[in-house]
Amino acid sequence: MTRLELAANAVNALSILLAGRNSAHTWWIGIVGCALFGWVFVEARLYADATLQVFFIGTSAAGWWAWLHGAAGRQLPVRSTPVIQLAAMSAAAILVALAYGSVLSRFTDAWQPFADSLVLTGSVLAQLLLMARRVETWPCWLAVNTVSVPLFWARGLHLTSALYALFWINAAVSWFHWRRLMREAAGP
């Protein structure tokens, strides 16, 4: 474990906890954490995860704005995603993971390119759902973290693996919390 990995984990832990609590501060803190994690993943030769951090930085800026101003100048509510839309997005994520994993496998020295790519595309899907304050972001993060924990552990990123195990718990708790927020907003 390096100081860089420790810093990346600390900052991202705060960001993820704030996301689960439905706080817009998750976004700017996440930008800092993603920059740190990008560096960690390049050093670990997890290139899809490093690429993902660049995506997260851009979408964190957009998510920050959307959460504060996205619904006719008002804060976005927590809501559900139509099943057909979610199924199409999930299928696209899997297909892109297979394609990107093939590219990484053939043209780089990537370690576990298909699992790494699945974390990438699942995280993109989860992030897009999070940006739109969709409750389905949390089961998506559960799936991503289920793959991430053993992937990072096997690569020697033990602290990061442990953090993602905590993220798994946070996703479960946040899913419950966001469903409650959605029900409360719908009223009796």
Secondary structure as GFF3:
##gff-version 3
##sequence-region A 1 188
A	DSSP	alpha_helix	3	20	.	.	.	ID=ss1
A	DSSP	alpha_helix	25	43	.	.	.	ID=ss2
A	DSSP	alpha_helix	47	69	.	.	.	ID=ss3
A	DSSP	alpha_helix	83	107	.	.	.	ID=ss4
A	DSSP	alpha_helix	113	131	.	.	.	ID=ss5
A	DSSP	alpha_helix	137	154	.	.	.	ID=ss6
A	DSSP	alpha_helix	158	186	.	.	.	ID=ss7
###
